[in-house]
Amino acid sequence: MTKLLLAVHVLAAVITIGPVTVAAGMFPAAVRRALAAPGEPSHLATVRTLHRICRVYAVVAVAVPVFGLATANSLHVLGSAWLITSIALTVLAAAVLGARILPRQGSALTSLDGPAELLEPTAVQRAAGQLAIFTGVFNLLWATVTVLMIIRPGSTTGA
């Protein structure tokens, strides 16, 4: 059962967190392209699609910690420092995504999608810059969790 839980945990991480990291990373550049060519509908469509990917996969990614905790429980490592650190970093990554990235993406999309006379390009550019920073933090948190999961103390891989 532990192997099945671990497999589902890893697959959920790859399938859900990967698209969020890529889409969130592409979002600021897509916003800048949409600002540079305000009449181009494909740029706005790209921004919409990237935001939708981030929103949908963020919700589905709840499966990652659920199966991770189930796996940790079956391995009897719930009290391990590396796991507690990973959980804390996962919570922090989720907070960055939910409180910083998704709201700013939504605001940028609303600004780009609204009437042209209400568009404030400087504010949208600033939001794109902030999104790039927050996305970098989000990706760094997930990279750290991934490394902790691979080189965890007491690993049976011998690494």
C-alpha positions, -999 to +999 in steps of 0.1 A: +000+000+000+029+024+008+043+020-027+009+029-042+005+059-020+040+071-029+034+066-066+001+086-064+018+113-044+047+117-069+024+115-099+001+141-083+031+164-077+044+161-112+009+164-129-004+193-108+025+214-095+045+213-128+018+230-148+013+257-121+050+265-120+053+267-158+020+287-163+028+311-134+063+316-148+049+324-182+022+347-170+043+379-164+057+378-200+023+371-214+009+402-196+037+423-210+030+411-245-007+418-240+002+453-229+025+459-258-002+449-283-036+458-267-056+450-298-042+415-302-068+390-289-045+360-289-023+377-262-053+382-239-064+347-246-030+334-235-032+354-203-066+340-196-055+305-203-024+307-181-045+321-152-071+293-156-043+267-155-029+282-123-064+283-107-075+249-117-043+230-110-039+248-076-071+233-065-063+198-079-028+200-063-045+195-029-040+158-037-002+162-033-001+168+005-031+145+011-012+115-005+021+128+009+007+127+045-008+092+039+025+080+026+044+095+055+020+079+079+025+045+064+062+050+065+060+061+102+080+093+095+053+119+105+076+133+132+107+136+111+123+170+109+127+168+071+090+160+067+079+188+091+101+212+071+086+200+039+051+205+052+059+240+064+074+249+030+044+234+012+020+255+033+042+285+026+042+278-012+004+273-011+001+307+007+022+324-019+002+310-047-032+316-031-025+350-015+000+366-038+001+350-072-035+342-081-050+375-069-024+395-088-030+374-119-067+381-116-062+418-112-039+420-142-063+400-163-092+422-152-072+453-161-063+439-195-098+427-202-115+460-192-121+491-212-090+505-228-095+539-213-094+525-178-062+505-184-032+517-163-002+502-181+023+512-154+002+495-127-001+463-148+037+464-155+043+467-118+020+438-111+038+417-138+071+424-120+057+414-087+042+383-102+077+373-115+091+377-080+064+358-063+065+330-089+102+327-084+097+323-046+069+298-052+092+278-076+121+279-051+099+266-023+088+237-044+123+230-056+134+229-019+105+205-010+115+183-039+151+182-028+141+173+007+119+145-006+148+131-026+177+134-001+157+130+031+176+118+061+173+081+067+166+074+030+168+038+020+182+047-014+217+049+000+222+084-016 
